[in-house]
C-alpha cells in the first residue's frame, strides 16, 4: 500500500476534499502549466492513448478525472458516439465545458461532476474507461479501480496514463531534481499555489507504478495487463481488459 500524500499538510480535510479544493484553485492555470511542466510531451502521450482505443472501436467511453477535458476531447478521434468526462472538481469542469462548447462537441461529450470511487453509472455501462494523470489522486486506489471494473462491459478496455519514476540513470536523478526543485517553483510562479505542485510531484513519487500497479489491477480482476513506459519512464500507459 502506497503512502498517502495530501496537497495541504496543515489541513484536517481528507485527501479527496483536499484534491477537490486544490484543482478548483489551479483550474484556471492548469492547461498552460501542463504544457510548460511536461514540455508539451503530454499531448503526445494522450494521442497514444487515443490510438490504442481507436483499434478497439468503442461506442462509448468514460474518461475519469477528466479535468479540463483534454483527453475527452481527443477521444473524439476514436469514433466513439458518446464520451462522458467525469471529475470531482467543478472548477476544472467549467474550463472543460467551455473547451467542449467552443469545439462544437456538446452532442458527443458530456462533462459531469462525480466521484471516481462512487461512479453514478450502472454495471457494465462502458466499452472503455480512461484515466489520465488521475489514479494517483484517488483516496482509495483499489476502491476506485473496482468501480471502474464494475462499470466496464465484459471485454471492455481500461487505459491509464500516469506519471512514473524512471528506473535508469541519469534519467532517474534528473527526474528527482526536476520534480523536487523545479516543478514546485514553476507552480508557485504561475499558479500561486506551491503546495499543489509539490503535491503533484510527491504523489507521483509514492504511486505504485510499473509492475506494482499491474499487480493491483490483477487483484481487482483485470486481465491482460500491459505497461508501456513513455519518454525515459517519466510516464506510463497501462492497458487492461475486463
N, C-alpha and C positions, 0 to 999 in steps of 0.2 A: 504493500500500500504506500503510495507516494505521500510525502509531507504536504500538509495543507497550507498553501500560501494565500494570503489575502491582500487586497490592494492597500487597505488603510489599517496599519498595525494598531493604531491607537483607538480604533472604533470597536465597539462591542457588537456591532451588527454581524450577522453570519456572512459567509462568503458570497452566497447568492445575492443578498441585498447589497453588499459592497460592490460586487461586479456590476450590478444594475446601475448603481449610483455612479460608478467610475465611467461606464460607457455613455451614460447620459451627459456627463460633464465634458467628455472629449469628443462627442459625436460630430461637432462642427469642424474639427480639425483632423479627424481620423483618416479620411481618404488621402489627404495631402501628405500626412505624416507617414502613412503606409508606403507611399511611393518613395519618400526620402529614406526611410529606415531600411527598406529592402532593396534600394537602388532600382526599383521598378521590376525586379525579378518576380515578385509575387504575381504579376499579371501573367507571366509565362507559366507559373505553377498552376494557376486557375485554369488556363487554357488546356493544360494537360488533363486536368480532372474532366473537363468537358469532352475531350477526345476519347477518354476511357468510356464515358457514359453514352456517347454517340453510337458506339458499336452495340450497345445493349438495347437501343431504341425504346427507351421508357416513355410511356404515355403521360405519366405524372411523376413529379419529383418533389420531395420535401427538402428544403435547404434550411437546416437548423443553425442557430446562431448566425443568421443571415446578415446581421449588422446593417450596413448601408446598401446591401443588395448587390454587391459586385458579382458574386458567384451566381446568384439567382438570375441576374440579367444575362450573364454569359451562357447559362444553361439553356437559353432560348435556342442556341445552336445545336442542341441535341435533337431538336424536332419535337420535344415534349409538348403536349397540348395544354397541360396545367402545371404550373410551378408555384409552390407556396413557400414563401420566405418567412421563417418564424424567428423571433428574437424577444428577449426579456426586456430589452431597453427601448422605451418609447422614443427616446431622443435619436437613437441610431435609425429606427424605423422611419421616423419623419424624414430624415435625409434620404433614405432608400426609396420611400414612396414618391418623393419629388423626382428622383432619377428615373424611376419606372414610368411615371407620367410623362416626363419630358421625352422619353423614347417611344411613347405611344404603346406601351406594353401592358396596360391595365387589364386587357381582356385575357391575357395569359398568366401574368404574375400577380399573385395576391400576397400582400405583406400583412402578417398578423402578429399580435402580441401573444407570447406564450412561453411556458416554462419547459425547457428541454427534458426535465425529469418528471414531467406530468403532461404528456402531449395530449392535446384536445382532439384526438382523431381515433377512429375505430381501428380495431385489429386489422392487419393486412390491407392497409389503405393505399400504399405507395409502391410503385415499381422500383424506385430508387430513393435513397436518402443520402444527402451530402452534409458535411460539416467542414468549414474552412476556418482554421485558427479559432476553434471554439470548444473542442472537447476538454482542453485543459482548464477551462473556466467552469466546468460542471462542478457543483458542490459535492455530488456523489457520482463519481465516474461510472460505476457499474450500474447504478440505477438509471442514469441517462442512456447508457448503451442498451440496457434491457428494454427501455421504452422504444428505442429505435428499432430493435429487433421485433418488438410487438407490432409496430405499425407497418413494417415491411411485408410485402407479399412473399409467399414461398418462391424461392429462386431470385428474389429481389437483390439488388446490389447496394452495398453501403460503401461510400468513398469518403475518406477523411484526408484533408490536407492540414498538416500541423507542423509546427516548428520542432526541431530535434537538435541534438548536440553532436557535432562531428566527432568521429572516433579517432581520426588520424591527425598527426602533427604535419604541418604547423596550423592546419585549419582549426583544430580544437583550441589552441592557445589564442588564435586570432578571434575566434568566436567569443571566448570568455572575456577578453579585453573589450571587445565591442559592446557586448550586452551589459557588462557591469559598469562601464565608464562612459561610453559614447551614447548609447541608446537613452538612458535616463536624462542625460544632458539635453539631447535633442527634444525629448518630451517636455522638459521644463521650458525650453526656449520657445517652442511653438504652441504648446497646449496649456501652459501654466499649471500643469499637474505632473510634477516629477514622480509622485507616488504611483501614478497609473503606469508609467513606462518602466519604472523599477519593478512593479508587479509583473508586467508582461515578460520581462527578462527572467525574473525569479521563477515564475510559474513554468516557463519553458524549460528551465534547468532541472526542475524536480519531476517533470512529467515523464511517465514511463514510456519511453519511445522505443522504436525498433521491435525486436522480438518480445520485449516485455509487454508492449501494447497488443501485439498479436496474441499473446497468451491470454490476456484479459478478454479479447474478442472471442477466442475459443471457449473460454469459461462461460461466456454468455450464451453460446450456442452457434456462433457463426462458423462457417467452414471456408475452405479455400482462401485463407488469409494470405495477402501478399503485401510486402513493404517495398516501396520504390524510393530510395533516398534521392533528394534533389540538391543540386548545387553544393557539392562537397559535404553533404549531410546536414546542412543547416535547416532543412525541412524534409518531410517525408510525405508521400502519398500512400495511404493504406487502402487496400481493396479487400472487401469480404462479401460473402454471399450468405443469404439465409437458406 
